[in-house]
Amino acid sequence: MRRTLVLVEVRDDQIRNVSFEALSAAQNIDSAEITAVILGSSEPQFVSSLAEFGADKVYMIPDERLKQYTPDGYLQALFQLVEQVKPDVILMGHTAVGKDVSPRLATKLGVGLISDVTHIELEENEIIFTRPIYAGKAFQKKKIVSGTIFATIRPNNIPLVEADSSRNAESITFNPTITDIRTVVKDIVQKSVGGVDLTEAKVIVSGGRGVKNEEGFKLLDELAKVLGGAVGASRGACDAGYCDYSMQVGQTGKVVTPDLYIACGISGAIQHLAGMSNSKVIVAINKDPEAPIFSVADYGIVGDLFEVVPLLTEEFKKLTVATGV
């Protein structure tokens, strides 16, 4: 039985869903004890939420300097916590924070790191991690044969365990010694792409050059709102100035795996497919029946998106009213 440490990320005073996925993964590998850590906060309401998804202990590091991510501060705090907890397994999200701090921490600990994991399983009591390679064209299974097992998991891939409201977790305040923070966040200017985090969205409506202009994205935004999803974009649409680069999906943008991905006016360049081809269901809308996007789509609609998208929006609105969802 293993002791597992999970880094919990908080955004806008809410625990990110990928942190619950990491806790679920910890349960699925038969962890003897699951420890969660939150940096820069000591809010007591987080403890009960984490306990429901398997946390036995929650370390709170209330240092205000860690309220926003800082590489130096996070590395020092996590290294000292690992030295105290001595976990057998470390898990965190493959997010902007996780991708930056995990290799630093792995190097300082002198351990291996398996990144961007999409599946975790036990085989003869060994933890086997599955991760995509070659821009999602193939998958490899990996394991760490000795030392601390360290991995980052891709958001929206690990199924959540059923929350157990009867569980409780021990809350522990931890005050590491943090010095020489070279980078400090003074302010955050966030360009909103809707109320749903693109990397964790269950539904994504994306637009390409076929959307033609910034006004065209308003159609996609309306459909996304009806479906409770987020709006994404191809590199071409971003380069053309139709939308902000924070919405970009693809090899040089965000990698997403929603339950439903609706591609509107996107031709399907290999760089874009690398960022969304692992979506569970893909719907493509394009006037060109030979567009490469149709080769990966589960459902294809050959037509003008400016006609198709409003029709879809109206139909989904009717379904929403009829079902009360």
DRENTIMAR-479376 format. One record per residue: y, z, x of N, C-alpha, C, CB in turn; residue in three letters. Coordinates in pm, whole numbers, plus 32768, in hexadecimal, padded with zeros to 4 digits. Atoms other than C-alpha are relative to their C-alpha. Last residue first. Glycine has a CB too. Example, Ala and Ser with C-alpha at 12.3 -4.5 7.8 and 13.67 -1.06 7.14 Angstrom:
residues 2
7F897FFA7FAE7F9682CA8557806D80497FB3802E7F728029ser
7F89800080597E3E830C84CE80788000805A8003807D7F9Dala
***
This chain:
residues 325
80067FDC7F7288207903739580897FEA803F7F947FAD804Aval
7FB57F847FEA884A790A721B7FFE802F808D7FCA806B7FA9gly
805A7F997FCC8735780B71F18045808680167FC37FD28082thr
80797FF5805287F27720710C7FA58071802D7FB37F7E8003ala
7FDC7FC780828946775B71AE7F81801A7FAC80607FA17FB3val
7FD07F787FE688BE7725730D802180467F7D807A7FFD805Bthr
80757FAD7FE787F875F6729A8027809280157FB47FCD8079leu
80467FF280808932755E72057F868059800F7FD77F777FCAlys
7FAF7FA5805089F3759F73457FBC801A7F7A808D7FC67FEAlys
801E7F777FD188D77502740A805180677FB4801D800C8097phe
80877FDC802C88F573C973357FDB808C802B7F9B7F9C8037glu
7FFF7FE680918A6E73BB73617F77802A7FCE802F7F847FB5glu
7FB57F8580198A5773E074D97FFE80247F6D80907FF28031thr
80567F907FDA894672DA74F4804580857FE07FDB7FF98095leu
806A7FFA80658A1E71E374347FA18075801C7FB27F7C7FFDleu
7FCA7FC5807C8B4B723375107F98800C7F9180747FAE7FCDpro
7FE47F717FEF8A7171F77647803F803F7F84805D80158076val
80787FAC800A89DF70AB75D48021809480047F9F7FDE8070val
8035800580888B1D6FE8758A7F8E80657FEF7FD07F737FDDglu
7F907FDD80568BE5703A76C37FDC7FF57F6B80777FA78020phe
7FF87F6E800D8A9A703D777F8071802B7FA48012803F8089leu
7F7C7FD47FD28A6F6ECB7737800C80967FEA80727FB37FB5asp
7F8E800F805988FE6E7D7710807F803480407FE680487F7Dgly
7FB280707FCC87A26E8477A180727FE67F9E7FA87F808013val
7FB28040806B871F6FDE774D80547F938040805A80687FB2ile
7F9080577FDB860B705F782D80437FC47F877FD17F92805Cgly
7FD0804C807385207186780580787FAE802D8025805E7F89tyr
80697FEF8064844D7229791380227FB27F837FEB80967FDFasp
7FE07FC780838539719E7A1A7F83800D7FA980687FAA7FB9ala
80227F717FFE84CE71717B85801580417F78805480488069val
80827FEF7FBF84BA6FF37B897FD68093800580037FC7808Eser
806B8007806485D16FDF7A867F758015803F80057F787FBAphe
800D7F7E804386CB705A7B887F8E80007F9B808480267FBBile
80697FAD7FC2868A6F1F7C557FE980867FBB802280188090pro
7FC77F937FAF875D6E4F7B607F9080598037806380547FACala
80407FFF7F7D869E6D1B7AEB80348070805980157F7B8044glu
808D7FD9801086F06D4E79797FB5800680857FBA7F9F7FA3pro
805580577FAE88636D4D79D47F6E802B7FF4802E80028093asp
7FFE8087803A89336DE478BA7FA37FA18049808E7FC78001lys
7FC180637FA988D26F4379217FF97F777FBE7FBB7FFE808Basn
7FB3805880588868708A787B804B7F9E805A806480517FA4ile
7FA080597FC087557148793180427FA67F987FBC7FAA806Cala
7FD88068805F869D727878A9806C7FAC80438034803E7F78val
7F8C80517FDB85E5735179A480167F957F977FEF7FC0808Dile
7FF78077805584FA746E794280827FB780247FFD80277F67val
807A800280528483757D7A357FFD7F887FA27FF680817FAElys
7FE07FCB8086858975347B3C7F857FEF7FA7807C7FB77FC2ser
80627F9B802784E674F07C8E802280447F7C7FF58068806Casn
807D803F802985A273A67CB77F9480657FD97FCC7FAA806Fser
80237FE2808B86F274587CB37F777FCE7FD580667FC57FA7met
7FC97F848035878774737E117FD280247F7580917FF88001gly
802D7F8F7FAF86B473757ECB802F80857FC880327FF0808Fala
80877FDA802D86ED72807DAE7FCC8078804E7FA07F8A800Fleu
7FF17FB3807C885F72807E037F7880307FCF80467FAA7F92his
7FBE7F817FE08827721D7F6E801280567F8480887FE58042gln
80627FA27FCB872671187F04803E808780207FBF7FC6807Dile
800B800C7F6E882870687E2D7FA5806E8034808C80078045ala
807A7FC27FCB87DC70827CBA7FEC7FE880947F897FCE7FB6gly
805E806A7FDB88CE6F9D7C037F7D80398036803F7FA38068ser
80277FE97F75897E70B97B4E7F957F9A80257FCC80928015ile
7FB9805F7FAB8A3570587A0E7FE5801580948093800A7FE7gly
7FAF8060804B89C07192795F804D7FA5805F8063804A7FA2cys
7FB1804F7FA188A4726079F280487F907FB57FA57FC58070ala
7FD6807B80438824736C7904805E7FB6805E8045801D7F76ile
7F9580427FB4875F747B79BA80207F7B7FBD7FD77FEB8095tyr
7FD780838033868E756B78E880757FCA8051802680097F69leu
8067802A805F85C7769A795D801D7F747FCC7FF780657F8Aasp
7FF57FCE808986AE76B27A887F887FD87FAB80807FCC7FBFpro
808280148042864B76847BF4800780387F727F8D80458051thr
80147FBD8080878B765A7CBD7F767FE27FC7806D7FD77F9Cval
80888023802987E176087E267FE180527F837F97801B8073val
80597F95802D895A761A7E567F787FC67FDA803E804B7F88lys
7FC37FA780628A1B751F7F257FA180707FDC80287FB37F81gly
7F8C7FC17FC089CD7455805D804C80597F9E805E7F968039thr
80297FD57F7A886B73FE7FEA8072804680487FD07F898051gln
803B80617FA588D873EF7E807FE3803A8088805B7F89800Fgly
80917FEB7FF6899A74917D687FC97F96805D7FBB7FFA7F73val
805A80657FC88B1474A27D877F70802E800980307FD88089gln
805F802C80668BD075857C997F957FA38037804A7FBA7F90met
80537F8C80228C8876477DAA7F977FDD7F97805880737FCDser
807B80027FB18CFD74F27E247FA680787FE580227FFA8093tyr
7FFB7FB47F838DFC74EB7D0A7F797FFD8047802B80907FE5asp
801D7F7180108E0173D87C058002804480897F7780157FBBcys
80137FE2808D8E60726C7BC67FEE80967FE87F877FB47FC9tyr
7F987FA680338EF672497D217FF480227F6E80837FC48018gly
7FA0804E804D8E2B71167D83806F80567FC47FB87FB67F91ala
7FB080507FA38D7E71DD7E94806B7FB17FB77FA67FA2804Easp
7FA67FA57FB88D0D72DB7D8F805C7FB3805F7FAF806A8050cys
7F9B7FD280608C8271CE7CA98064805D80447FBE80477F89ala
7FA6806E801F8BCE71297DCD807080297FA27FB47F8E7FC3gly
7FA0800A7F928B3D72737E4580667F927FE47FB77FE58086arg
803680417F898A99729D7CF1806B7FFD806B7FCE7F707FE0ser
7FCC80857FE08B1173997BF47FB97FC8807A809780058018ala
800C80257F748AB474DB7B4380357F7380167F6E800A802Egly
7FE3808C7FE28B15757E79FB7FF57FE98096808C7FD77FCDval
7F9580167FA08A7676C5798D80107F6A80187FE4804B8085ala
801C80267F7689A0772A7865807C7FF180557FB37F828002gly
7FF87F867FB189AF77DF77197FE57FE780937F9D80667FCCgly
80867FDE7FCE893376A776677FFF808180517FCB7F8F8055leu
80597FF880748A6F768175947F758030802B7FF67F787FB9val
7FDE7F85804A8B4276D476C57FA480127F8880937FFB7FD2lys
80337F8E7FB68A9075CB7796801B80837FB6803E8005808Bala
80927FFD80128ACF74C1768F7FC5807A80457FC07F7E8036leu
80197FDB808C8C43751576877F6A80097FE480417F9A7FA1glu
7FE57F72800F8C57751478027FE2802F7F728092801F8023asp
80727FB97FC98BB173C07812801080977FEF7FED7FDE8093leu
8072801A80598CB3732A77297F86804F802E7FE07F697FFBleu
7FEB7FA880748DCA73D177F37F907FED7F9980897FE47FC0lys
804C7F847FEC8D37732B7929801480627F8D802980418083phe
808B801380278DB071DC78AA7FAD807E800E7FC47F938053gly
80097FEF80918F19725378BC7F6F7FF47FD280577F987FB7glu
80047F71801C8EF6727B7A357FF1801C7F6B807E80438034glu
7F867FB57FE08EA1710D7A5C7FEF80927FDA807A7FC37FB7asn
7F8680507FEF8D966FFD7A4F807E804F8025801B7FB77F84lys
7FA87FB3805A8C6F70CA79CB808E7FCA80067FFE80968025val
7FFC803F80848B9F6FB57A6B8055804B7F9B7F767FF47FCAgly
7F8F805D80048BFD703E7BBF800D7FBD7F787FF27F96806Carg
7FEE804E7F868B0F715D7B7E807A7FA67FF57F847FAD801Egly
7FC38084800C8AF572737A7F800F7FBD80878087800B7FBFgly
7FBB80347F8A8A12739E7A6080367F747FE87FA380008078ser
7FD78086802789AA7471793380557FCA8073805080007F77val
7F91803C7FB588EC75A279AD80177F737FCC7FE37FFE8098ile
7FE18089802C8810768878DC80787FCF8051801E7FFA7F66val
807B8034803A876277C4795780127F707FD07FD280587F8Clys
7FFB80328089888978127A397F797FCA7FD3806B7F947FF4ala
805B7FB08052884178E17B717FFB7FCF7F6F802A80918003glu
80837FF27FBF88D077F87C7A7F9C804E7FAC801080438085thr
8047807F7FF789EE77877B977F748010803A804F7F9D8054leu
801380207F748A5D78E67B3A7FA77F85800C7FC18078804Casp
80897FF07FD08AB778DF79C97FF87FD580927F9E7FAE7FA9val
80277F747FFD8C17791E79427F7680198038800880377F78gly
803F7FD3807C8C9D77CB799B7FCF808E80107F8C7FA47FD9gly
804D8073802F8CEB771A7ADD7FB780267F807F9B7FCE806Dval
80677FEC80668E01780A7B3B7FBC7F7D7FDD803C803E7F83ser
7FED806E805D8EB977DB7C817F8E80057F9B80057F75804Alys
8079803A80398EBB792D7D2A80247F937F9D7FAB806B7FBBgln
7FCC8062805F8FCF799B7E137F887FB37FCC806B7F9F8042val
805F806780298F547AD67EBC80447FA77F997F7D803F7FC6ile
7FEC80318088903E7BB87F817F987F957FE380907FC97FEBasp
7F847FCB803790467C8880BC80137FD87F6F80767FCF8052lys
7FD2805180708EDE7C57812B807D80427FC47F917FF07F95val
7FE37FB180788EB57CFC828080347FA27F9380668071801Eval
7FD38054806F8E157C6183B3800E80567F837F9D7F8A7FE7thr
7FA480687FD08DFA7D14850280357FA77F917FBA7FAA8066arg
800B806E80618D647E58848180697F978025801380327F6Cile
7FE280877FCD8D577F2685C07FE37F917F9C7FB27FE7807Easp
7F8C80107FA78CAF805E853B80147F6C80217FED80528083thr
7FD7808D7FF78BC180C3842480807FF8805380167FC37F72ile
7F8D80077FA58AFF8207843780237F6E80167FE180488088thr
8018802F7F778A1B820C83098081800480537FC77F727FFEpro
7F81801B7FBC8A6182E481D87FE77FD78091805C807D7FFAasn
801780177F71893A82E480E880847FD980407F927F928017phe
7F8780317FBE894B83777F8C7FE77FF880958079805C7FE1thr
7FE47FC27F7E87F583917EEA807F7FC4803A7F887FEE8062ile
7F8480367FC8879F83517D7C8023804D807F807480087F99ser
7FB27F9C7FB7863383907D1E807A7FBD803D7FA98045806Eglu
7FF980137F6F85B2829B7C1F8056806E803D80387F748023ala
7F8D7FC27FC1853C82C47AB97FFB7FE78096800680977FE1asn
80027FE27F72844F81F579E580828040802F7FE57F81804Farg
802F7F767FEB843A820F786A8002802880947F7280107FC9ser
7F917FA28011851480D978377FD680928016803C7FF17F75ser
803B7F85803484047FF878C2806C806C7FFB7F87802E805Aasp
7FB67F867FE184897E9678F17FBF80787FBC80947FF37FD3ala
7FC77FC38078837F7D8978D98044808480247F9380177F94glu
80607FA9804483517CE07A278044803A7F857FCC80718060val
7FDF7F73800E84417BC77A7A7F8D804C7FBE808080117FADleu
7FFA7FCD808A83AE7A7D7AE8801E80967FFE7F7B7FE47FB8pro
80627F958010840B7A177C4E800980387F738016806F806Aile
808780317FE684BC78C67C547F95806A7FEB7FF77FCC808Basn
803780438077861C78F47BC97F767FC48018805F7F947FD3asn
7FE57FD1808986BE794A7D177FBB7FAB7F96809580027FE6pro
7FA4805A8046860F78E17E5A801680327F717FCA7F6F7FFFarg
8039804B8070856D7A067F0A806B7FAD7FB97FBD80607F9Dile
7F978012806685BF7A8C80647FC77FA77F9380827FC1803Ethr
7FF38080804684A57B14813B807980017FA47F827FE17FB1ala
7F758014802A84537C23823B800D7F777FBF8062800D807Bphe
7FFF807D804C82FA7CB2828680897FF17FC17F8F7FFE7F92ile
7FC07FFA8084831B7DBE839280027F767FBE808F8037800Cthr
7F777FCD800882267D9C84B2803480027F71805B7FAE8057gly
7FED7F7B7FC680F67CBD84C78092802A7FF47FD280028095ser
807F7FC37FDB805D7B8D841E800F808B803E7FB77FA7805Fval
7FDC7FBA7F8581897B12835D7F8880568027808380567FEEile
80117F6F800181107A19825C802C803780877F6C80267FE2lys
7FEE7FB97F82816278B482027FE280947FEE808F7FEC8037lys
80227F748014810977B380FA8005804580887F7480107FBElys
80577FC47F9C81B9766581107FE980927FDC803C7FF3808Egln
7FFA7F6E7FFC8248758880037FA38033806D7FDC803E7F76phe
80807FBF7FE5829974167FFF8016809780037FC27FCD8087ala
806B8064801083A873277F877F75803D801680157F8B8061lys
804C7FEC807A849C74477F4C7F8F7F9D7FEB805A7FFA7F8Cgly
7FAB800F8077859F73D880497FB080057F7E804D7F7C8009ala
7FDE808E800E849773B08159804A7FE67F7D7F827FA98008tyr
7FD4803F7F83841675128124801C7F6D7FE47F9380108070ile
7FF680927FFA83EB75F57FF5802D7FD2808A80607FCD7F96pro
7F76802D7FF48374775F801B80037F67800980458040807Carg
7FF58092800E823678167FB980937FDB80057FBD7FCD7F7Bthr
7F818033803481FB7977803B7FFC7F687FF9807780308059phe
7FF0808E7FE280A37A15806380807FCF7FBC7F837FAC7FD0ile
7F94803B8050808E7B90807580157F70802D80848052800Dile
7F98803A7FAD7F3C7C0080FC80677FBD7FA57FC57F998066glu
7F9E7F9B7FD97E647CEF803180697FCE80657FB98077803Basn
804B7FA17FAD7D487BF3801A8060806380427FAE7FB5806Cglu
808480387FE57E407AF47F947FBA805C8063800A7F6D8038glu
80587FB27FAA7F777B837EEE7F7B7FB8800F7FEB808F7FC8leu
80827FDA8036807F7A9B7E627FB2805280667FB07F847FD6glu
803F7F987FAE81EE7A457E897F7D80277FBF805E807C8011ile
80777FC4803C829879087E0B7FC4806480627F977F927FD8his
8004801D809083E7785B7E3F7F88803D7FBA80007F6C7FEBthr
80857FF5803C844278E17F9880077FE67F697FC3808B801Cval
8003805C80738588786580317F777FFD7FBD80277F74802Casp
7F8D8011805985597915817F7FE37F9E7F8E80777FCF804Fser
802680748052843679A68242806B7FF07F967F6F80127FBFile
7FBF8010808284B87A8A83567FCD7F827FBC809A7FFB800Fleu
7FF980878037840F7B10848E80427FFF7F777F757FC37FF8gly
806F80288058845F7C5E852F80137F717FD07FF580607F87val
806780427FB0852F7CDB86557F867FD97FAE7FD6805B8070gly
807D7FB5800E85F37DD185807F907FC780587FD480017F6Dleu
7FE77F787FCF87417D4985FC7F8180567FF9807080427FAElys
7FEE80057F6F86C67BE485D28011808C803B80797FA98024thr
8083801E7FC586417C24847480087FFF80997FCC7F787FCDala
80507F868006878A7CCA84147F777FEA80407FF0802F7F6Dleu
7FC27F9D7FA7885A7BA4848A7FAB807E8007809080227FD1arg
802480227F7687687AAC83EA803E80608066802C7F728020pro
808E7FF37FE187807B6B829E7FDC7FD6808F7FAF7FAE7F9Fser
80237F827FBF88FB7B9E82997F6D8007802B801F80737FA2val
7FAF7FDE7F8C89737A3C825C7FCD807C8048808F80147FD7asp
801180677F99886779AB8179804E8023807F802D7F787FCBlys
80857FF87FC4885A7AEF80B27FED7F9D80727F987FE97F98gly
800A7F847FB389D17AF880767F7A80068049800F807B7FA3val
7F9E800A7F9389F0798C800C7FF9807B805A808F7FEF7FC8ala
7F79801A803388AF79B77F45805E7FF08077803080747FA2thr
7FD4806E7FAA874079AB7FA580867FCE7FCA7F947F8A8004his
7FEB8084803A87147AFB7EFA80297F9A8069806980077F94gly
7F788012803486887C267FB5800E7F727FCC806B801D806Dmet
7FE68073805685367CB2801780937FFC7FD97FA680047F83leu
7F738008802584CC7D98813480137F807FAF805E8002807File
7FD280808036835E7DFD81598095800B7FE07FAE7FD77F81val
806180647FD282B57F108226802D7F737FD77F74801F7FC8asp
804F804C806283E37FF081FC7F9C7FA38043805C7FAF7FA6pro
8074803D7FBD845380ED83057FA77FB47F9D7FAE806B8049lys
806780148067853E81AD821B7F7E7FCD803D80327F9D7F97val
80217F8380458618823D83327F8A7FEF7FA0807980357FB4gln
80317FA07F9D861D811884267FD780837FBE806C801A8069glu
808880297FDE863B802B82FE7FC3806180667FFE7F6F8039val
80547FDA8071876C80ED82897F6E7FDC801B80307FBC7F7Fleu
80137F6F7FFD880D80D983E07FA780307F8E808780477FFAgln
80537FDF7F8C87D37F6183F17FE58097800580467FD28083phe
808B8021801E88557F32828F7FA4802580747FF27F6C7FDFleu
80337FA9806A899B7FE982D17F6C7FE77FE680517FED7F80ala
800C7F777FCD89DE7F4184207FC1805D7F98808B80368029gln
80687FFC7F9A89917DE4839C7FEC808E803380237FA28074leu
8083800880418A5A7E16825E7F90800D80667FF37F7C7FB2tyr
801A7F86804B8B8C7E8A831F7F7780027FC0806880127F97gly
800F7F8F7FA48B857D7384217FD9807F7FB680818017804Fasp
8078800A7FAC8B437C5C83297FE98079805880087F858056pro
7FCF80127F788C467CCD82287F878000805C806780708028thr
805A801D7F908BF77CAE80B6804C7FEF80837FAE7F837FE3tyr
800D80907FEF8CEE7D507FCB7FAE7FE7807E808D7FBB8009gln
7FF8802E808B8CC17EB97F5F7FFB7F687FF9808180347FBClys
80748056801E8C4A7F0180C180027FCC7F717F7F804B801Aleu
7FF880777FAB8D957F8A81427F8F7F9D7FE37FFE80288093arg
7FA9806480408D978078801980097F808052808C803A7FEBglu
7F9280267FA68C6E813680AD80527F8E7FC27FC87FD6808Aasp
7F7F800B80478BA081AD7F8180767FD48055802180837FC3pro
7FA67FF77F8C8A4781618012808E7FEB7FCD7FDA7F968070ile
7F77802A801D895981AD7EF280548015807E803C804E7F87met
7F9F7FD07F9D87E681BE7F4280887FC47FDF7FD47FDA8091tyr
7F8B80577FF58712818F7E0B80618040806380447FE87F74val
7F8B7FC07FC285B3821C7E0C80717F9A80077FDE8037808Dlys
80227F727FFC848681C57D3480738052803A7F7F80178052asp
7FCD7FB27F908506806B7CD37FD880937FF2809A7FF38009ala
80607FD67F9B841C7FB67BE48033805480727FC37F8C8036gly
804580727FC284E47EDF7AF57FB1802A807C80657F958026phe
804A804A806685497FFB7A0B7FB07F8D803B805F7FCB7F96glu
807E7FB8801A85AB80CB7B3B7FAA7FB57F9B801D808E7FCCala
805D80227F9486AC7FC57B9E7F7980457FED803C80278088leu
8024808E800D875C7FE07A4F7F997FD88069807D7FA7800Cser
805E800D80708751815E7A5B7FD37F6F7FED804080337F7Fser
80807FC27FDE87EC81657BB67F997FED7F9180148095801Dval
805680607FBF8901806D7B687F7480398017803D7FD58084phe
804680508065899D81597A6A7FA37F99803F80657FBA7FA6gln
80827FC8802B89E582547B7F7FB47FA97F9D801580887FC4pro
80017FFA80928AF681807C247F77802F7FCF80237F757FC3glu
804D7F8780208AF481D67D977FFA80137F69803F807D8044ser
7FF77FCD80888B69808C7E267FAE807F7FF17FD07F977F9Bser
7F76800080328BB47FDF7F6E801080357F7580367F798006gly
7F957FE67FA08A4D7F857FC180887FFA7FBC7FF97F9B8073leu
7F85803E802F89307FA87EC9806F802680628024802C7F6Eile
7F857FD47FBF87D37FEE7F4F80767FB07FCA7FF67FF1809Aval
7F92805E801186887FE27E97807B80388046801E7FE57F69ala
7F7C7FC77FE8854A80947F0580697F927FF180088041808Cthr
7F9780667FFE83F780387E7880878046800C7FFA7FA67F82ile
7F7E7FC6801F82D081187ECC80697F92800F80208079805Dglu
80187F72801B815E80C47ED4808180467FDA7FC28044807Bala
7FB67FA57FA981AC7F537EB17FE480907FD980987FE37FF9ser
803D7F7A7FFE80997E957DFF8045805F80627F6D7FF58024asp
804B7FF77F8281167D387E597FC8808D801480597FD88078ile
8073805B800281797CF27CEF7FAF8004808180307F737FE8asn
806C7FC9805482557E257CE37F837FAB8009802E800C7F6Egln
80337F887FBC83247DAF7E0B7F9080407FB1807180658015ala
8059802E7F9583447C587D6A7FC380768048804D7FA68063ala
807A802F804283D37CFC7C347F9A7FD1806680207F8F7F9Dser
80497F87802884CD7DB97D0D7F7D7FDB7FBB805780577FA3leu
80367FC87F8585337C6D7DAC7FB180807FE48072801C8064ala
807280547FDA85587BD17C547FBE80358080802C7F6E8014glu
806E7FD7805886347CF57BEA7F837FAE801F80287FF07F6Bphe
80297F7C7FCF870D7CAD7D1A7F8F80387FAA807880628000ser
805E80147F9287147B3B7CBD7FD28085803A80407FAB806Dval
8088800E803387B07B9D7B707F9A7FF080707FF87F897FA3asn
8029808C800988EC7C197C157F6C7FF67FDA801A7FB68086arg
806B801E7FA089477D7F7BC57FD47F6F7FED7F8780627FEEile
8081801C803C8A907D857B097F9A7FE3806D80097F8A7F9Cgln
80377F8480388BDA7E237B737F7D7FEB7FB48066803F7FA4asp
7FB27FE080788C747CCB7BA97FC580767FB580097F857FA3asp
7F8D8059800E8B5E7C787C9F8045801E7F7D7FD57F6A8006arg
7FAE7FE680778A5F7D737D1C80767FA08000803180957FFDval
7F7980397FFE894B7D197E0F8045801A7F7B7FFB7F69801Eglu
7FCB801E8085881B7DFA7E3B808F7FCB800E7FFD807D7FA5val
7F6D8000800187687DF17F8B802F7FD37F7780397FA48071leu
7FBE8072804385FA7E467F518096801180087FD27FF47F6Cval
7F6F7FEB800B85277F268036803F7F827FC6803F80238089leu
7FAB8077800783AC7F2A800A809280277FEC7FD37FA47F8Ethr
7F7B7FD3802882B380358078805C7F87800780338076805Aarg
7F8B80147FAC81557FA28083807F803F7FC580177F6C8017arg
7F8880008055800080008000807D800080588001807C7FA0met
***
